[in-house]
């Protein structure tokens, strides 16, 4: 069987190892062999219950060593030793208070050999100082099994390097004498123990046994160096106290995601690891689907239990307030109606009242008979999307195998699933995932004859927990049955790397994710029924380790080979953004450049004079008196003209594309990582049509009439005249959205040609008040405003202009220097002109004086020609002009690029 080869000089691992060794500078060096007699020899001491480690450094020496190492590694320098337990626990400690405070943190990115590093550090500390008792504390069964496997595969290499074997064992409550042997031995001893095995007073290790001794007392007597693997999972007071109760003279904390990096002495960040090629590069194949708004989509996300109530969090489609369809999450109780909760979405009208919530059994039932279990969804394109994910994974596998199998590197693909029944049924029959996989494998195997010379049913294997009868079952990853599965995963680690072993595709339960760290995983696919809630770092972490040559066992360092593909059921942009956010949150190191800085410079907007009064700003009030009226409008159009225009628009398939079957899309990007952040570099795309040929039909008339006032006759007439009614069956939602858009466009064009009439409403007292100006005051981001130039404060009411573009900046500067512009200001955002397509806020108010005063409301755009504006902009400008003209107060509405466009205006009066 292949044996792993280890790099004894990897700089990042040696840096972490040396940081720990240097912290003990001044400790007596390792001596010669000794006998088990009472007394002290160098870094070893003898006691009644066994042989242990001995620390002779003072607290001051130890802190000085830490500070020296931190300066050397350019890390924040500790001002004090950070205790590993509470002050109360510290006060109860033995007389050697230093023992409580030797608490060191080492940060190493996932996949860079953290476990190998701390195992080698054990041997190095034994070689240099003679320390002989070590305890590795792990937070889970999966990590425990992984640690034991690493101790197994490194044993031969460590003995060759250091000349001594290590006796490693795992705490077993059935073998209580194991700790007595651990304590009594004068050789290098390593104990692996799960935190839950000793965190409670009721644990066997903490209960009195033979001769009135607790098993843990033998461990305490050795004053072990405790290595805490993934300490962020052991930050509760109970667990911190449990580690303290082991009586270690030092704890070494190893993690990629420290919650509290006490006395950090070595750091390897994700960016360092990525850019140094210490882990695989990452590319994301984002598989997404057109939203199937035609189906009654509903997903059960979670149960929410309270003392007296049980509710469920559901995801479903809802009608948006401004039209369109939105995906919505809401918490519902028994009796709630999805039709109501979805803003009366027609597809939920019948049968979607929550009838029963059974949290214990894990399901809900609707009045129409639909039953959903936690994590289930119905009505989306879940099956089609997951099948495409499987196909894409197999495709990538064959592409990698074509390049790597000939040079001795076996390619593995890993599927994580939430439900065993989706892979294999309870009676042992194939379920959908297995069937989809074999179908995809046969497809690509025919395209690549001889590349993988095994049948489809021989290249995949499921690793799942089983009950006593051997039936596969879903799991939480923490049961006794899971221990057997983790053991099997670890036992087969080297075997899976052999090209002679036909298994290349692995299916495993998501809850067993921690157990997988095989270096030759090149593809990871998580088959969830909704966008994965699993942390992205956890997802990619299972495949980040550098691969090995399946024949020689040597690590591969070629970046062109070392590429992990994650086949995700979300866009690569969303995946990348989530991954960056997690890295920032978990490491505490923010990226710069691509993430907005919450501490950007801010300024305070205030009046240029003491307060807003007529005396202080007479021209402002003079103009505001002329425009501060509310207005209303009425519309007039002929239905026959509307129908003719709408049908004509719908015939234009360039503007309203032909409706096709819903599509699945794959977009692939490689993730680039540097100090500025993560950015996806697009590499390719693929599209696949779904097999849906028709969809459930909503109420066509209700759908359209809820969005635009039309008669049923007008709707039918457009359907007949446009010649595209057959497309309604393929994707009703999309086609009806086309129809609504065409009707709105036709209506707006008619209104633009004179179908809107404005009239003035209430005067100053009941119209817009000066409160709108007050609302503009206060703190804003500096980048969102332009400061008034010195000397022009009398021409405007605020010390800053709120500008949205360079065009507006230039307009403001023009007005400042123009002698004819006597006063101007940015119109407050609360001032609205109502239009048939929504409210509109014009830009500027200007008082100009030549032979007489001219009052302007100005809209600044990149052109002064309305015909060159886009549809909505063009329409709003026209409505703005009609509204201001309807006030009949002498105010002129003008489209402008610069202040010169106002200066050139000729008053027709």
Secondary structure, 3 states (H helix, E strand, C coil): CCCCCCCCCCHHHHHHHHHHHHHCCCCCCCCCCCCCCCEEECCEEEECCEEEECCCCCHHHHHHHHHHHHHHCCCCCCCCCCCCCCHHHHHCCCCCCHHHHCEEEEEECCCCCHHHHHHHHHHHHHHHHCCCEEEEEECCHHHHHHHHHHHHHHHHHHHHHHCCCCEEEECCCCCCHHHHHHHHCCCCEEEEEEHHHCCCCCCHHHCECHHHCEHHHHHHHCCCEEEEECHHHHCCHHHHHHHHCCCCCEEEEEECCCCCCCCEEEEECHHHHHHCCCCCEEEEEEEEECCCCCCCCEEEEEEEECCCCEEEEEEEEEECCCCCEEEEEEEECCCCEHHHHCCCCHHHCCCCEEEEEECCCCEEEECCCCEEECCCEECCCHHHHHHHHHHHHHHHHHHHHHHHHHHCCCCEEEEEECCHHHCECCCCCECHHHHHHHHHHHHHHHHCCCCCCCCHHHCEEEECCECCCCCECCCCCCCHHHHHHHHHHHHCHHHHCCCCCCCCEEEEEHHHHHHCCCCCEEEEEEECCCCCCCCHHHHHHCCCCCCECCCCCCECCCCCCCEEEEEECCCHHHHHHHHHHHHHHHHCCCCCCCCCCCCCCEEEECECCCCCCCCCCHHHHHHHHHHCCCEEEEECCCHHHHHHHHHHHHCCCCCCCCCCCCEEEEEEEEEEEECCEEEEEEEEEEEEECCCCCCCCCCHHHHHHCCCCCCHHHHHHHHHHHCCHHHHHCCHHHHHHHHHHHHHHHHHHHHHHHHEEEEECCCHHHCCCCHHHHCCCEEEEHHHEEECCCCCHHHCCECEEECCCHHHHHHHHHHHHCCCEEEEEECCCCCCECCCCCCECCCEEEEEECCCEEEEEEEECCCCCHHHCCHHHHHHHHHHHHHHHHHCCCEEEEEECCCHHHHCCCCCC
